[in-house]
Amino acid sequence: MKNEIKLFFHCKDCGGGHPAVGWTDKGVQVWCETCDENILHLDFMGQKMKYADDEEQAHKEINCKCGLCGEESK
């Protein structure tokens, strides 16, 4: 997979900081750990999401196996 990022999210207060990105009950949140402030919170409005993996397998269900986040393996 190649980097397809067009724009970066950054903190409006510190101009960068240390962004933390993670899943929430509603979607995905980007949080500035330097300022302890929200940068962005995407609400998927209950929609099921998939992520782009690579060109041979264009989409795959999100399925965490870390055991820390509470997402169950399927």
mmCIF file of the N, C-alpha and C atoms, coordinates in Angstrom:
data_MODEL
# 
_entry.id   MODEL 
# 
loop_
_atom_site.group_PDB 
_atom_site.id 
_atom_site.type_symbol 
_atom_site.label_atom_id 
_atom_site.label_alt_id 
_atom_site.label_comp_id 
_atom_site.label_asym_id 
_atom_site.label_entity_id 
_atom_site.label_seq_id 
_atom_site.pdbx_PDB_ins_code 
_atom_site.Cartn_x 
_atom_site.Cartn_y 
_atom_site.Cartn_z 
_atom_site.occupancy 
_atom_site.B_iso_or_equiv 
_atom_site.pdbx_formal_charge 
_atom_site.auth_seq_id 
_atom_site.auth_comp_id 
_atom_site.auth_asym_id 
_atom_site.auth_atom_id 
_atom_site.pdbx_PDB_model_num 
ATOM 1   N N  . MET A 1 1  ? 0.844   -1.173  0.000  1.00 0.00 ? 1  MET A N  1 
ATOM 2   C CA . MET A 1 1  ? 0.000   0.000   0.000  1.00 0.00 ? 1  MET A CA 1 
ATOM 3   C C  . MET A 1 1  ? 0.889   1.236   0.000  1.00 0.00 ? 1  MET A C  1 
ATOM 4   N N  . LYS A 1 2  ? 0.444   2.282   -0.680 1.00 0.00 ? 2  LYS A N  1 
ATOM 5   C CA . LYS A 1 2  ? 1.219   3.517   -0.722 1.00 0.00 ? 2  LYS A CA 1 
ATOM 6   C C  . LYS A 1 2  ? 0.507   4.610   0.072  1.00 0.00 ? 2  LYS A C  1 
ATOM 7   N N  . ASN A 1 3  ? 1.238   5.636   0.424  1.00 0.00 ? 3  ASN A N  1 
ATOM 8   C CA . ASN A 1 3  ? 0.688   6.768   1.157  1.00 0.00 ? 3  ASN A CA 1 
ATOM 9   C C  . ASN A 1 3  ? -0.191  7.588   0.220  1.00 0.00 ? 3  ASN A C  1 
ATOM 10  N N  . GLU A 1 4  ? -1.471  7.702   0.551  1.00 0.00 ? 4  GLU A N  1 
ATOM 11  C CA . GLU A 1 4  ? -2.408  8.478   -0.265 1.00 0.00 ? 4  GLU A CA 1 
ATOM 12  C C  . GLU A 1 4  ? -2.937  9.696   0.483  1.00 0.00 ? 4  GLU A C  1 
ATOM 13  N N  . ILE A 1 5  ? -2.271  10.116  1.558  1.00 0.00 ? 5  ILE A N  1 
ATOM 14  C CA . ILE A 1 5  ? -2.717  11.264  2.351  1.00 0.00 ? 5  ILE A CA 1 
ATOM 15  C C  . ILE A 1 5  ? -2.582  12.536  1.519  1.00 0.00 ? 5  ILE A C  1 
ATOM 16  N N  . LYS A 1 6  ? -3.650  13.320  1.477  1.00 0.00 ? 6  LYS A N  1 
ATOM 17  C CA . LYS A 1 6  ? -3.669  14.590  0.738  1.00 0.00 ? 6  LYS A CA 1 
ATOM 18  C C  . LYS A 1 6  ? -3.464  15.780  1.674  1.00 0.00 ? 6  LYS A C  1 
ATOM 19  N N  . LEU A 1 7  ? -4.038  15.727  2.865  1.00 0.00 ? 7  LEU A N  1 
ATOM 20  C CA . LEU A 1 7  ? -3.926  16.786  3.861  1.00 0.00 ? 7  LEU A CA 1 
ATOM 21  C C  . LEU A 1 7  ? -3.732  16.151  5.231  1.00 0.00 ? 7  LEU A C  1 
ATOM 22  N N  . PHE A 1 8  ? -2.998  16.811  6.099  1.00 0.00 ? 8  PHE A N  1 
ATOM 23  C CA . PHE A 1 8  ? -2.779  16.305  7.446  1.00 0.00 ? 8  PHE A CA 1 
ATOM 24  C C  . PHE A 1 8  ? -3.648  17.060  8.447  1.00 0.00 ? 8  PHE A C  1 
ATOM 25  N N  . PHE A 1 9  ? -4.071  16.371  9.492  1.00 0.00 ? 9  PHE A N  1 
ATOM 26  C CA . PHE A 1 9  ? -4.763  17.017  10.597 1.00 0.00 ? 9  PHE A CA 1 
ATOM 27  C C  . PHE A 1 9  ? -3.712  17.544  11.557 1.00 0.00 ? 9  PHE A C  1 
ATOM 28  N N  . HIS A 1 10 ? -3.926  18.746  12.069 1.00 0.00 ? 10 HIS A N  1 
ATOM 29  C CA . HIS A 1 10 ? -3.010  19.306  13.054 1.00 0.00 ? 10 HIS A CA 1 
ATOM 30  C C  . HIS A 1 10 ? -3.785  20.154  14.047 1.00 0.00 ? 10 HIS A C  1 
ATOM 31  N N  . CYS A 1 11 ? -3.200  20.353  15.201 1.00 0.00 ? 11 CYS A N  1 
ATOM 32  C CA . CYS A 1 11 ? -3.822  21.125  16.263 1.00 0.00 ? 11 CYS A CA 1 
ATOM 33  C C  . CYS A 1 11 ? -3.790  22.613  15.914 1.00 0.00 ? 11 CYS A C  1 
ATOM 34  N N  . LYS A 1 12 ? -4.933  23.278  16.049 1.00 0.00 ? 12 LYS A N  1 
ATOM 35  C CA . LYS A 1 12 ? -5.005  24.712  15.745 1.00 0.00 ? 12 LYS A CA 1 
ATOM 36  C C  . LYS A 1 12 ? -4.272  25.547  16.792 1.00 0.00 ? 12 LYS A C  1 
ATOM 37  N N  . ASP A 1 13 ? -4.089  24.991  17.997 1.00 0.00 ? 13 ASP A N  1 
ATOM 38  C CA . ASP A 1 13 ? -3.435  25.751  19.069 1.00 0.00 ? 13 ASP A CA 1 
ATOM 39  C C  . ASP A 1 13 ? -1.917  25.675  19.007 1.00 0.00 ? 13 ASP A C  1 
ATOM 40  N N  . CYS A 1 14 ? -1.378  24.475  18.819 1.00 0.00 ? 14 CYS A N  1 
ATOM 41  C CA . CYS A 1 14 ? 0.078   24.331  18.846 1.00 0.00 ? 14 CYS A CA 1 
ATOM 42  C C  . CYS A 1 14 ? 0.678   24.064  17.465 1.00 0.00 ? 14 CYS A C  1 
ATOM 43  N N  . GLY A 1 15 ? -0.178  23.889  16.452 1.00 0.00 ? 15 GLY A N  1 
ATOM 44  C CA . GLY A 1 15 ? 0.306   23.703  15.094 1.00 0.00 ? 15 GLY A CA 1 
ATOM 45  C C  . GLY A 1 15 ? 0.817   22.315  14.781 1.00 0.00 ? 15 GLY A C  1 
ATOM 46  N N  . GLY A 1 16 ? 0.710   21.419  15.677 1.00 0.00 ? 16 GLY A N  1 
ATOM 47  C CA . GLY A 1 16 ? 1.186   20.057  15.434 1.00 0.00 ? 16 GLY A CA 1 
ATOM 48  C C  . GLY A 1 16 ? 0.940   19.188  16.641 1.00 0.00 ? 16 GLY A C  1 
ATOM 49  N N  . GLY A 1 17 ? 1.818   19.309  17.628 1.00 0.00 ? 17 GLY A N  1 
ATOM 50  C CA . GLY A 1 17 ? 1.661   18.525  18.848 1.00 0.00 ? 17 GLY A CA 1 
ATOM 51  C C  . GLY A 1 17 ? 1.909   17.059  18.621 1.00 0.00 ? 17 GLY A C  1 
ATOM 52  N N  . HIS A 1 18 ? 1.329   16.258  19.471 1.00 0.00 ? 18 HIS A N  1 
ATOM 53  C CA . HIS A 1 18 ? 1.422   14.806  19.363 1.00 0.00 ? 18 HIS A CA 1 
ATOM 54  C C  . HIS A 1 18 ? 0.008   14.270  19.169 1.00 0.00 ? 18 HIS A C  1 
ATOM 55  N N  . PRO A 1 19 ? -0.429  14.109  17.908 1.00 0.00 ? 19 PRO A N  1 
ATOM 56  C CA . PRO A 1 19 ? -1.792  13.638  17.682 1.00 0.00 ? 19 PRO A CA 1 
ATOM 57  C C  . PRO A 1 19 ? -1.944  12.153  18.008 1.00 0.00 ? 19 PRO A C  1 
ATOM 58  N N  . ALA A 1 20 ? -3.010  11.847  18.701 1.00 0.00 ? 20 ALA A N  1 
ATOM 59  C CA . ALA A 1 20 ? -3.404  10.469  18.971 1.00 0.00 ? 20 ALA A CA 1 
ATOM 60  C C  . ALA A 1 20 ? -4.652  10.216  18.132 1.00 0.00 ? 20 ALA A C  1 
ATOM 61  N N  . VAL A 1 21 ? -4.695  9.086   17.447 1.00 0.00 ? 21 VAL A N  1 
ATOM 62  C CA . VAL A 1 21 ? -5.827  8.751   16.588 1.00 0.00 ? 21 VAL A CA 1 
ATOM 63  C C  . VAL A 1 21 ? -6.392  7.417   17.050 1.00 0.00 ? 21 VAL A C  1 
ATOM 64  N N  . GLY A 1 22 ? -7.712  7.364   17.213 1.00 0.00 ? 22 GLY A N  1 
ATOM 65  C CA . GLY A 1 22 ? -8.301  6.109   17.648 1.00 0.00 ? 22 GLY A CA 1 
ATOM 66  C C  . GLY A 1 22 ? -9.799  6.051   17.439 1.00 0.00 ? 22 GLY A C  1 
ATOM 67  N N  . TRP A 1 23 ? -10.325 4.837   17.618 1.00 0.00 ? 23 TRP A N  1 
ATOM 68  C CA . TRP A 1 23 ? -11.756 4.579   17.469 1.00 0.00 ? 23 TRP A CA 1 
ATOM 69  C C  . TRP A 1 23 ? -12.507 5.064   18.692 1.00 0.00 ? 23 TRP A C  1 
ATOM 70  N N  . THR A 1 24 ? -13.696 5.600   18.472 1.00 0.00 ? 24 THR A N  1 
ATOM 71  C CA . THR A 1 24 ? -14.622 5.964   19.548 1.00 0.00 ? 24 THR A CA 1 
ATOM 72  C C  . THR A 1 24 ? -15.922 5.212   19.308 1.00 0.00 ? 24 THR A C  1 
ATOM 73  N N  . ASP A 1 25 ? -16.894 5.399   20.201 1.00 0.00 ? 25 ASP A N  1 
ATOM 74  C CA . ASP A 1 25 ? -18.205 4.771   19.993 1.00 0.00 ? 25 ASP A CA 1 
ATOM 75  C C  . ASP A 1 25 ? -18.879 5.287   18.728 1.00 0.00 ? 25 ASP A C  1 
ATOM 76  N N  . LYS A 1 26 ? -18.564 6.528   18.315 1.00 0.00 ? 26 LYS A N  1 
ATOM 77  C CA . LYS A 1 26 ? -19.191 7.126   17.141 1.00 0.00 ? 26 LYS A CA 1 
ATOM 78  C C  . LYS A 1 26 ? -18.387 6.974   15.859 1.00 0.00 ? 26 LYS A C  1 
ATOM 79  N N  . GLY A 1 27 ? -17.066 6.882   15.968 1.00 0.00 ? 27 GLY A N  1 
ATOM 80  C CA . GLY A 1 27 ? -16.243 6.826   14.763 1.00 0.00 ? 27 GLY A CA 1 
ATOM 81  C C  . GLY A 1 27 ? -14.761 6.880   15.080 1.00 0.00 ? 27 GLY A C  1 
ATOM 82  N N  . VAL A 1 28 ? -14.090 7.944   14.607 1.00 0.00 ? 28 VAL A N  1 
ATOM 83  C CA . VAL A 1 28 ? -12.648 8.113   14.809 1.00 0.00 ? 28 VAL A CA 1 
ATOM 84  C C  . VAL A 1 28 ? -12.389 9.514   15.350 1.00 0.00 ? 28 VAL A C  1 
ATOM 85  N N  . GLN A 1 29 ? -11.483 9.596   16.319 1.00 0.00 ? 29 GLN A N  1 
ATOM 86  C CA . GLN A 1 29 ? -11.123 10.888  16.887 1.00 0.00 ? 29 GLN A CA 1 
ATOM 87  C C  . GLN A 1 29 ? -9.625  11.111  16.769 1.00 0.00 ? 29 GLN A C  1 
ATOM 88  N N  . VAL A 1 30 ? -9.249  12.361  16.450 1.00 0.00 ? 30 VAL A N  1 
ATOM 89  C CA . VAL A 1 30 ? -7.861  12.803  16.455 1.00 0.00 ? 30 VAL A CA 1 
ATOM 90  C C  . VAL A 1 30 ? -7.739  13.773  17.623 1.00 0.00 ? 30 VAL A C  1 
ATOM 91  N N  . TRP A 1 31 ? -6.827  13.469  18.549 1.00 0.00 ? 31 TRP A N  1 
ATOM 92  C CA . TRP A 1 31 ? -6.698  14.216  19.799 1.00 0.00 ? 31 TRP A CA 1 
ATOM 93  C C  . TRP A 1 31 ? -5.284  14.737  19.940 1.00 0.00 ? 31 TRP A C  1 
ATOM 94  N N  . CYS A 1 32 ? -5.116  16.003  20.313 1.00 0.00 ? 32 CYS A N  1 
ATOM 95  C CA . CYS A 1 32 ? -3.789  16.565  20.553 1.00 0.00 ? 32 CYS A CA 1 
ATOM 96  C C  . CYS A 1 32 ? -3.394  16.258  21.991 1.00 0.00 ? 32 CYS A C  1 
ATOM 97  N N  . GLU A 1 33 ? -2.404  15.384  22.156 1.00 0.00 ? 33 GLU A N  1 
ATOM 98  C CA . GLU A 1 33 ? -1.958  15.031  23.496 1.00 0.00 ? 33 GLU A CA 1 
ATOM 99  C C  . GLU A 1 33 ? -1.145  16.153  24.129 1.00 0.00 ? 33 GLU A C  1 
ATOM 100 N N  . THR A 1 34 ? -0.581  17.045  23.329 1.00 0.00 ? 34 THR A N  1 
ATOM 101 C CA . THR A 1 34 ? 0.170   18.186  23.861 1.00 0.00 ? 34 THR A CA 1 
ATOM 102 C C  . THR A 1 34 ? -0.773  19.180  24.527 1.00 0.00 ? 34 THR A C  1 
ATOM 103 N N  . CYS A 1 35 ? -1.851  19.548  23.837 1.00 0.00 ? 35 CYS A N  1 
ATOM 104 C CA . CYS A 1 35 ? -2.797  20.549  24.341 1.00 0.00 ? 35 CYS A CA 1 
ATOM 105 C C  . CYS A 1 35 ? -3.978  19.930  25.089 1.00 0.00 ? 35 CYS A C  1 
ATOM 106 N N  . ASP A 1 36 ? -4.107  18.600  25.022 1.00 0.00 ? 36 ASP A N  1 
ATOM 107 C CA . ASP A 1 36 ? -5.247  17.897  25.613 1.00 0.00 ? 36 ASP A CA 1 
ATOM 108 C C  . ASP A 1 36 ? -6.556  18.449  25.054 1.00 0.00 ? 36 ASP A C  1 
ATOM 109 N N  . GLU A 1 37 ? -6.594  18.555  23.716 1.00 0.00 ? 37 GLU A N  1 
ATOM 110 C CA . GLU A 1 37 ? -7.753  19.116  23.013 1.00 0.00 ? 37 GLU A CA 1 
ATOM 111 C C  . GLU A 1 37 ? -8.134  18.239  21.814 1.00 0.00 ? 37 GLU A C  1 
ATOM 112 N N  . ASN A 1 38 ? -9.410  18.279  21.473 1.00 0.00 ? 38 ASN A N  1 
ATOM 113 C CA . ASN A 1 38 ? -9.899  17.588  20.287 1.00 0.00 ? 38 ASN A CA 1 
ATOM 114 C C  . ASN A 1 38 ? -9.416  18.309  19.027 1.00 0.00 ? 38 ASN A C  1 
ATOM 115 N N  . ILE A 1 39 ? -8.924  17.562  18.058 1.00 0.00 ? 39 ILE A N  1 
ATOM 116 C CA . ILE A 1 39 ? -8.577  18.106  16.749 1.00 0.00 ? 39 ILE A CA 1 
ATOM 117 C C  . ILE A 1 39 ? -9.716  17.821  15.777 1.00 0.00 ? 39 ILE A C  1 
ATOM 118 N N  . LEU A 1 40 ? -10.213 16.593  15.808 1.00 0.00 ? 40 LEU A N  1 
ATOM 119 C CA . LEU A 1 40 ? -11.269 16.176  14.888 1.00 0.00 ? 40 LEU A CA 1 
ATOM 120 C C  . LEU A 1 40 ? -11.939 14.931  15.446 1.00 0.00 ? 40 LEU A C  1 
ATOM 121 N N  . HIS A 1 41 ? -13.262 14.851  15.321 1.00 0.00 ? 41 HIS A N  1 
ATOM 122 C CA . HIS A 1 41 ? -13.989 13.646  15.703 1.00 0.00 ? 41 HIS A CA 1 
ATOM 123 C C  . HIS A 1 41 ? -14.975 13.343  14.580 1.00 0.00 ? 41 HIS A C  1 
ATOM 124 N N  . LEU A 1 42 ? -14.712 12.284  13.834 1.00 0.00 ? 42 LEU A N  1 
ATOM 125 C CA . LEU A 1 42 ? -15.580 11.882  12.733 1.00 0.00 ? 42 LEU A CA 1 
ATOM 126 C C  . LEU A 1 42 ? -16.670 10.955  13.253 1.00 0.00 ? 42 LEU A C  1 
ATOM 127 N N  . ASP A 1 43 ? -17.919 11.318  13.036 1.00 0.00 ? 43 ASP A N  1 
ATOM 128 C CA . ASP A 1 43 ? -19.064 10.516  13.432 1.00 0.00 ? 43 ASP A CA 1 
ATOM 129 C C  . ASP A 1 43 ? -19.537 9.747   12.204 1.00 0.00 ? 43 ASP A C  1 
ATOM 130 N N  . PHE A 1 44 ? -19.415 8.418   12.237 1.00 0.00 ? 44 PHE A N  1 
ATOM 131 C CA . PHE A 1 44 ? -19.818 7.597   11.098 1.00 0.00 ? 44 PHE A CA 1 
ATOM 132 C C  . PHE A 1 44 ? -21.318 7.325   11.090 1.00 0.00 ? 44 PHE A C  1 
ATOM 133 N N  . MET A 1 45 ? -22.037 7.875   12.067 1.00 0.00 ? 45 MET A N  1 
ATOM 134 C CA . MET A 1 45 ? -23.496 7.794   12.130 1.00 0.00 ? 45 MET A CA 1 
ATOM 135 C C  . MET A 1 45 ? -24.005 6.360   12.016 1.00 0.00 ? 45 MET A C  1 
ATOM 136 N N  . GLY A 1 46 ? -23.318 5.442   12.688 1.00 0.00 ? 46 GLY A N  1 
ATOM 137 C CA . GLY A 1 46 ? -23.754 4.054   12.744 1.00 0.00 ? 46 GLY A CA 1 
ATOM 138 C C  . GLY A 1 46 ? -23.428 3.217   11.518 1.00 0.00 ? 46 GLY A C  1 
ATOM 139 N N  . GLN A 1 47 ? -22.767 3.771   10.535 1.00 0.00 ? 47 GLN A N  1 
ATOM 140 C CA . GLN A 1 47 ? -22.430 3.038   9.322  1.00 0.00 ? 47 GLN A CA 1 
ATOM 141 C C  . GLN A 1 47 ? -21.316 2.034   9.589  1.00 0.00 ? 47 GLN A C  1 
ATOM 142 N N  . LYS A 1 48 ? -21.386 0.857   8.990  1.00 0.00 ? 48 LYS A N  1 
ATOM 143 C CA . LYS A 1 48 ? -20.285 -0.097  9.062  1.00 0.00 ? 48 LYS A CA 1 
ATOM 144 C C  . LYS A 1 48 ? -19.160 0.423   8.186  1.00 0.00 ? 48 LYS A C  1 
ATOM 145 N N  . MET A 1 49 ? -17.943 0.285   8.658  1.00 0.00 ? 49 MET A N  1 
ATOM 146 C CA . MET A 1 49 ? -16.798 0.803   7.925  1.00 0.00 ? 49 MET A CA 1 
ATOM 147 C C  . MET A 1 49 ? -15.852 -0.324  7.536  1.00 0.00 ? 49 MET A C  1 
ATOM 148 N N  . LYS A 1 50 ? -15.155 -0.118  6.457  1.00 0.00 ? 50 LYS A N  1 
ATOM 149 C CA . LYS A 1 50 ? -14.089 -1.010  6.024  1.00 0.00 ? 50 LYS A CA 1 
ATOM 150 C C  . LYS A 1 50 ? -12.870 -0.151  5.770  1.00 0.00 ? 50 LYS A C  1 
ATOM 151 N N  . TYR A 1 51 ? -11.696 -0.765  5.751  1.00 0.00 ? 51 TYR A N  1 
ATOM 152 C CA . TYR A 1 51 ? -10.497 0.013   5.456  1.00 0.00 ? 51 TYR A CA 1 
ATOM 153 C C  . TYR A 1 51 ? -9.813  -0.551  4.222  1.00 0.00 ? 51 TYR A C  1 
ATOM 154 N N  . ALA A 1 52 ? -9.144  0.327   3.499  1.00 0.00 ? 52 ALA A N  1 
ATOM 155 C CA . ALA A 1 52 ? -8.410  -0.086  2.305  1.00 0.00 ? 52 ALA A CA 1 
ATOM 156 C C  . ALA A 1 52 ? -7.133  -0.779  2.757  1.00 0.00 ? 52 ALA A C  1 
ATOM 157 N N  . ASP A 1 53 ? -6.874  -1.968  2.227  1.00 0.00 ? 53 ASP A N  1 
ATOM 158 C CA . ASP A 1 53 ? -5.722  -2.769  2.633  1.00 0.00 ? 53 ASP A CA 1 
ATOM 159 C C  . ASP A 1 53 ? -4.613  -2.665  1.599  1.00 0.00 ? 53 ASP A C  1 
ATOM 160 N N  . ASP A 1 54 ? -4.823  -3.235  0.454  1.00 0.00 ? 54 ASP A N  1 
ATOM 161 C CA . ASP A 1 54 ? -3.862  -3.140  -0.637 1.00 0.00 ? 54 ASP A CA 1 
ATOM 162 C C  . ASP A 1 54 ? -4.597  -3.381  -1.949 1.00 0.00 ? 54 ASP A C  1 
ATOM 163 N N  . GLU A 1 55 ? -3.882  -3.375  -3.036 1.00 0.00 ? 55 GLU A N  1 
ATOM 164 C CA . GLU A 1 55 ? -4.550  -3.474  -4.332 1.00 0.00 ? 55 GLU A CA 1 
ATOM 165 C C  . GLU A 1 55 ? -5.143  -4.849  -4.594 1.00 0.00 ? 55 GLU A C  1 
ATOM 166 N N  . GLU A 1 56 ? -4.551  -5.916  -4.034 1.00 0.00 ? 56 GLU A N  1 
ATOM 167 C CA . GLU A 1 56 ? -5.106  -7.249  -4.238 1.00 0.00 ? 56 GLU A CA 1 
ATOM 168 C C  . GLU A 1 56 ? -6.362  -7.479  -3.402 1.00 0.00 ? 56 GLU A C  1 
ATOM 169 N N  . GLN A 1 57 ? -6.393  -6.877  -2.234 1.00 0.00 ? 57 GLN A N  1 
ATOM 170 C CA . GLN A 1 57 ? -7.547  -7.015  -1.342 1.00 0.00 ? 57 GLN A CA 1 
ATOM 171 C C  . GLN A 1 57 ? -8.001  -5.605  -0.997 1.00 0.00 ? 57 GLN A C  1 
ATOM 172 N N  . ALA A 1 58 ? -8.833  -5.013  -1.842 1.00 0.00 ? 58 ALA A N  1 
ATOM 173 C CA . ALA A 1 58 ? -9.178  -3.596  -1.749 1.00 0.00 ? 58 ALA A CA 1 
ATOM 174 C C  . ALA A 1 58 ? -9.846  -3.209  -0.431 1.00 0.00 ? 58 ALA A C  1 
ATOM 175 N N  . HIS A 1 59 ? -10.672 -4.072  0.130  1.00 0.00 ? 59 HIS A N  1 
ATOM 176 C CA . HIS A 1 59 ? -11.337 -3.746  1.389  1.00 0.00 ? 59 HIS A CA 1 
ATOM 177 C C  . HIS A 1 59 ? -11.370 -4.967  2.300  1.00 0.00 ? 59 HIS A C  1 
ATOM 178 N N  . LYS A 1 60 ? -11.282 -4.709  3.584  1.00 0.00 ? 60 LYS A N  1 
ATOM 179 C CA . LYS A 1 60 ? -11.290 -5.766  4.578  1.00 0.00 ? 60 LYS A CA 1 
ATOM 180 C C  . LYS A 1 60 ? -12.016 -5.233  5.808  1.00 0.00 ? 60 LYS A C  1 
ATOM 181 N N  . GLU A 1 61 ? -12.804 -6.067  6.484  1.00 0.00 ? 61 GLU A N  1 
ATOM 182 C CA . GLU A 1 61 ? -13.512 -5.608  7.668  1.00 0.00 ? 61 GLU A CA 1 
ATOM 183 C C  . GLU A 1 61 ? -12.519 -5.261  8.771  1.00 0.00 ? 61 GLU A C  1 
ATOM 184 N N  . ILE A 1 62 ? -12.816 -4.195  9.506  1.00 0.00 ? 62 ILE A N  1 
ATOM 185 C CA . ILE A 1 62 ? -11.993 -3.815  10.645 1.00 0.00 ? 62 ILE A CA 1 
ATOM 186 C C  . ILE A 1 62 ? -12.219 -4.863  11.726 1.00 0.00 ? 62 ILE A C  1 
ATOM 187 N N  . ASN A 1 63 ? -11.147 -5.442  12.212 1.00 0.00 ? 63 ASN A N  1 
ATOM 188 C CA . ASN A 1 63 ? -11.256 -6.534  13.158 1.00 0.00 ? 63 ASN A CA 1 
ATOM 189 C C  . ASN A 1 63 ? -10.016 -6.556  14.044 1.00 0.00 ? 63 ASN A C  1 
ATOM 190 N N  . CYS A 1 64 ? -10.068 -5.899  15.167 1.00 0.00 ? 64 CYS A N  1 
ATOM 191 C CA . CYS A 1 64 ? -8.914  -5.792  16.048 1.00 0.00 ? 64 CYS A CA 1 
ATOM 192 C C  . CYS A 1 64 ? -8.717  -7.081  16.838 1.00 0.00 ? 64 CYS A C  1 
ATOM 193 N N  . LYS A 1 65 ? -7.466  -7.480  16.997 1.00 0.00 ? 65 LYS A N  1 
ATOM 194 C CA . LYS A 1 65 ? -7.138  -8.683  17.762 1.00 0.00 ? 65 LYS A CA 1 
ATOM 195 C C  . LYS A 1 65 ? -6.244  -8.356  18.954 1.00 0.00 ? 65 LYS A C  1 
ATOM 196 N N  . CYS A 1 66 ? -6.123  -7.057  19.306 1.00 0.00 ? 66 CYS A N  1 
ATOM 197 C CA . CYS A 1 66 ? -5.205  -6.663  20.368 1.00 0.00 ? 66 CYS A CA 1 
ATOM 198 C C  . CYS A 1 66 ? -5.712  -7.066  21.758 1.00 0.00 ? 66 CYS A C  1 
ATOM 199 N N  . GLY A 1 67 ? -7.031  -7.176  21.925 1.00 0.00 ? 67 GLY A N  1 
ATOM 200 C CA . GLY A 1 67 ? -7.590  -7.513  23.226 1.00 0.00 ? 67 GLY A CA 1 
ATOM 201 C C  . GLY A 1 67 ? -7.695  -6.326  24.175 1.00 0.00 ? 67 GLY A C  1 
ATOM 202 N N  . LEU A 1 68 ? -7.182  -5.172  23.775 1.00 0.00 ? 68 LEU A N  1 
ATOM 203 C CA . LEU A 1 68 ? -7.206  -3.998  24.657 1.00 0.00 ? 68 LEU A CA 1 
ATOM 204 C C  . LEU A 1 68 ? -8.401  -3.082  24.398 1.00 0.00 ? 68 LEU A C  1 
ATOM 205 N N  . CYS A 1 69 ? -8.854  -3.015  23.156 1.00 0.00 ? 69 CYS A N  1 
ATOM 206 C CA . CYS A 1 69 ? -9.876  -2.046  22.794 1.00 0.00 ? 69 CYS A CA 1 
ATOM 207 C C  . CYS A 1 69 ? -11.304 -2.577  22.981 1.00 0.00 ? 69 CYS A C  1 
ATOM 208 N N  . GLY A 1 70 ? -11.466 -3.861  23.176 1.00 0.00 ? 70 GLY A N  1 
ATOM 209 C CA . GLY A 1 70 ? -12.799 -4.413  23.355 1.00 0.00 ? 70 GLY A CA 1 
ATOM 210 C C  . GLY A 1 70 ? -13.456 -4.880  22.078 1.00 0.00 ? 70 GLY A C  1 
ATOM 211 N N  . GLU A 1 71 ? -12.820 -4.631  20.932 1.00 0.00 ? 71 GLU A N  1 
ATOM 212 C CA . GLU A 1 71 ? -13.369 -5.101  19.650 1.00 0.00 ? 71 GLU A CA 1 
ATOM 213 C C  . GLU A 1 71 ? -13.210 -6.621  19.603 1.00 0.00 ? 71 GLU A C  1 
ATOM 214 N N  . GLU A 1 72 ? -14.282 -7.321  19.316 1.00 0.00 ? 72 GLU A N  1 
ATOM 215 C CA . GLU A 1 72 ? -14.231 -8.773  19.270 1.00 0.00 ? 72 GLU A CA 1 
ATOM 216 C C  . GLU A 1 72 ? -13.736 -9.252  17.915 1.00 0.00 ? 72 GLU A C  1 
ATOM 217 N N  . SER A 1 73 ? -12.894 -10.264 17.913 1.00 0.00 ? 73 SER A N  1 
ATOM 218 C CA . SER A 1 73 ? -12.441 -10.890 16.675 1.00 0.00 ? 73 SER A CA 1 
ATOM 219 C C  . SER A 1 73 ? -13.580 -11.702 16.088 1.00 0.00 ? 73 SER A C  1 
ATOM 220 N N  . LYS A 1 74 ? -13.676 -11.687 14.762 1.00 0.00 ? 74 LYS A N  1 
ATOM 221 C CA . LYS A 1 74 ? -14.737 -12.458 14.096 1.00 0.00 ? 74 LYS A CA 1 
ATOM 222 C C  . LYS A 1 74 ? -14.130 -13.572 13.305 1.00 0.00 ? 74 LYS A C  1 
# 
